[in-house]
Amino acid sequence: MSQSIEAKKQEVAQVSEKFKNAKAVIAFKYQGLSVYKFQELRKEMRANGCEISVIKNNITSRAAKEAGYEGLADAFVGPVAVAISNDDVVAPAKVLFKAAGEENAKVEVVKGVVDGDIYDFDKLKALSTLPSYETLLTQLAAGMLGTLSQLSIGLNMLVEKGQEA
């Protein structure tokens, strides 16, 4: 029996370590979702650099507390899965809310941790509307390129005007 308790402690430690290393951890309910739809959601998550884990609630609750996320521990009641991203804080929320908004009304985002802060449903919903990190970088680069382009045109006009005089 002590081996079983040791195995559970080890599993709690592993999940806790995953939580600590993650940029985003989101708990969501999936009851009533078909196996096919759940697999599609899992594929979509993987394509966005995230993973979905279904772990016993007792283990995830203890792991959340051990990781320092007391506020997340109460989310693990009933059939709850966890979406974890080690790279992008926006991706899991974006994918889950997209899935919940489609025909998968069975997906229900509960709560999450983003960069160490506890996020409730409303904060996660707002986060899901943000562009991805790569999109933001692209927008920044395009904005900077536009400014530089305008500057070079202006300087060129000044040089041409100086040559005419």
Salt bridges, closest charged atoms under 4 A:
GLU40 OE2 - LYS43 NZ 3.79
GLU44 OE2 - LYS98 NZ 3.97
GLU51 OE1 - LYS18 NZ 2.94
ASP74 OD1 - LYS111 NZ 2.86
GLU103 OE2 - LYS37 NZ 2.63
